[in-house]
C-alpha cells in the first residue's frame, strides 16, 4: 500500500503528463505483479462498489475520533469530501503496516461484503489504526467507492509499455474487454509473444499535410479527387479473423463504445480496414461536433 500511496501522491501533485507517466513507469518496473494488476485496474478507472453505507462510516469515524456530530458536519462541509474528512480527523496511527496493496484489497476490502455490521466496523477501525497519511486517504476512498486519480487509460497503457518494452497497441488490446486485476493477468499483459494482439493492430493513421510545393505540381485539376474535411472522431474499423476492432487515433481500443458500428462491420469481408471519421448523423445530415 505504501508504494501505491507514493505513486498516487506523485500523480496528484503534478499537472504535467510526462511526470505522471514517469511516476507510473517507475512504479510498474518494481511492483509485484499482484500489486501492479490492481494498480492498472484502479488507474484505468476501475472502482470497487461501496460495501458500507457512508452514514455508517461517518458514525464509526466520529466514535473513533471523539468528535461530536455537529463538529464533524462542519468539518465535512469545509472539506467537501467524506474520505478526506475522516483521514484528517482520525488520530495518528500508533504504527503502520507494510502489507502490499493486493492484500489490502483481497483480505480487507472485498471481504467486507460478507461481514455483519459489527464485523465491518471492527475491520475498518482496525485498518484506520494501521494506516496513516496518504495510505489512509486511499483506503477511505476505496471503502467509500470514490477512488479516482488524474490519469487516463491511454497514459496507463503508455506507462506499462515504457516499463516493459511491450508495444502500446498490444497492451491496449490485452486490457480491452473484461480484464481482471490478478497477478496472472498482469504477467500475461507483459508477455513477449504478441500474436494474440496482432490480429487487432491498426495501420498508421493516414494524416493530411500542408502542400509543400506549388498547387500546379498536383497536375490537371480535372484529375483531382476532393472530399470534405469531416469533424468527427478519427478511427479505424478493422475486420480480421471473424472479429471487429475499432481503434481511435490515440491508440485506444474503443470497440465497445460503438456497438452499432461493430455490428455493421460483421458484414465486411475479412481483412477490411476502414480509416475515417466516426460521426453522428440525423436525417442524412452530419450533426455538429458538440453532439459527440
N, C-alpha and C positions, 0 to 999 in steps of 0.2 A: 504493500500500500504506500510506503514511503516514497518509492521510486516513481510510482504513478502520480502521487501528490506533487512531487517535484516537477514532473512533466506538465501537469495541469497548471501549476504556478507559472512555469516558463511560457506556456502558450497564452495564459491570461494576461501576462504583464507586457505583451508587445502587440503592436498592430501590424508589424512587418511580416509579410507572408514567408519570406525566406527564413526568418528567425524561428517562426513556428515550425516550418518543415525541418530545420536543423535540429530543433529540440526533439522532434519525433524520431528523426533518424538516429540520434544518439540513444534514445530510449530503446528502439527496436533492435539495435545492434547488440545490446547487452541483456535484454529482457528474457526471462524464462518463457518458453512457448505458451504455457498456460496463462501467464500474465499478459503476454503480448496479444493473445487471442481476445481476451476481454477488453484490452486497451483499444484494439482495432474496432471492436463492436461499439464501445462507448463513444469513441472519437468519430465514428461514422454516423452517429445519431441514434444508436440503439439505447433504449432505456427500459429498465425493469418496471413492471407495473407497480403501483403503490400497493403495498401489502398491509399497511397500518393506517387507519384514519388520522388525518392531521390533527384533529382535536385531541385525540388520544396522545399523540406525540407531544403536543404543546403542554398537556396536563402533566405528563411524566417529566418534561423538562422543567416545569415550574416546581414540581416536587423536589427534583434533584438540585435545583439552584436555590430554592427557598425564596424565590422572587414572587411577590403577590401577583394575582391575576391582572390587576389594573396596571401595574408597572410593566409586566410582560407585554400587555397590549400596547402600551405607549412605545416600548422598545420596538415591537413588531411594526408599528405604524411608522416609526422613524427609519427603520432599516428597509422595510418593504419586502422582506424575504424570510420565510419561516426557518429554512435551513441555516441561513446566516445568523438570524437572531439567536437560535439555540446554540450555535457554535460560539457566539460571543459571550453569552450569559453563563454557559456551563463552566464549572470550576476547572482549573488546570488538572490534567490527568497526572496522578502521582507517578505513573510510569507508563511508557508506551510499548507497544508490541511491534516486532519486526515481521509479523505474518504477511505473506505476499498477497497481492490483490485477489488472485483467484480463490484463495481460501476464505477471504472476507465475503466473497460473493457466494461461493458454494456451501460454506459452513455456517455463515451468519445471516446473509441477506435472504437467499432463496428459501431456507427452511422456515422463515417467519410465517410462510403461507400455511403451514400445518400446525402452528402452535396456538395455544389458548392465549387469552389476553394477558394473563399473569406471566406466562412463559415469554410472550413477546416483550413485555416490559422488562423482565429480568435480562433478556438477551440484549436489548437495545441500551439499557442503562449500563450494563457491563461493557458494551462497546464504547460508549461515551467515556467511560473511565479508563479505557485503554488507548484512546486516540487523542491527538492534540492538533491544534493549528489547522493547516490545510487538509490533513487527513480526516479530521473530524468533520470539516465542512463538506468534503466529498461524500463521506458516509451519510451525512444528513441529507444531501442532495439525492443520494441513491434511495434512501428509505422513504423520501417524500415523492419520489418519481419525477423529480425536476432537474436531473443532471443534464447539463448542456456545456459544450465547450466550443470556443470560437474557431473551428476548422471545418472544412467541407470534406466529403469523402474523397474528392479529387485530390486534395492535399494529403490525405492519409495514404492514398494509393501512391502518390509521388514519393512520400517518405519511406514507405515499405520497399518500393522499388530501389531507391537510393541505398537503403540499408542492406539490401540483399543482392542487388545486381539483377534481379528478375525484371523483365520489361514491364512498363506501366500497363500496357494493354493486357498482358497476361494476368497481372494482379487484379485489374478491374474485372476481367472475365470471371476469375475464380471467386471474387467477392459478390458477384451478382446472384440474384435469387435468394434462397434461404441459406444463409451462411451461419453456422452455429459456432459460438465462441468456445472452442475446445482446443486443447494443446495439439491434437492430431490435425485439426483444421488449419491451424497456423503453420504446422510443418508442411502440410500439403500445399498451402499457399505459396511456399518458397521452393517447391520442387523445381529442379533444373530442367527436367523434361517438360516441354511446353506444348506437346501435340494436343493436349486437352483443350487448350485455348486458341490454337492456331486457326481452328475452323471458324472462329468468330472474328478474327482480326480484320480491321478495316484497312483500306488503302489510304495513303496520304491524301488529305483533302486537296482538291484542285482549287486553288485560290486565284482571284483576279489580281493583276498587277498593272500599274500605270504603264502606258506605252512609252518606251524609251526613245524610239525613232520618230520620224515624220509620219503623219497619217497616210501619206501616199505610199509608204512602204508596205501597207496592208494589201495593196493591189486594187483591182477593179471593185468599186463599191457594190456593183451588181452581184458580186460573188460573196459578199459578206453575209454572215449569219449573226443576227442580233436577238437578244432576249431581254426581258425585263429583269431588273435587279430587285428580286423579291426580298422583303424584310421579314425573315422568319427565324426559325431555329435550324441552323445548319446541321445536317445529319447524313449518315449513310445507312441505307437499309440493305442488309446482306442476307441472302438466302443460300445456305450451304448444307449439305448432308441432311436435308429434310427439316432444317431448323432455321429460325429467323432471328437476326440480331440487329438492333438499332443502336448506332453509336452517335454521340454528339461530337462536335468538332473539338470539344475539350477532353476527348478520350474517355468519356463516361458512357457506360453501357446503360441505355435508357429504354430498353425494350418494354419493360413493364409499365412505363408511363404512357405508352401509346398503343393500347391493346387493339384499337381499330386498324391501325396501320399494320401491326404484326399479323392480324387475322387476314388482311388483304394480301399480304406478302406470301401467304400459303399457296397462292395461285401462280407465283413466279417460278420460272424454270430454275433448277438448281444451278448455282454458280452466278446468279444475277446479283449485281451490286448497283444500287441507285444512290447517287450523290446529289443532294439538293437541299431544299428548304422545307421544313415542316411548318405548315401554315393553317390557320382556321379559315374556313370559307362559309359563306351563307348566301343562298340564292345565286350561286355562280360567281360571287364576288369575294375577293380576299378581304378579311377583316383587318382593322388597324392593329398595330403591334401591341397596343395597350390591352388587347383581349387575351394575350398569351398568359 
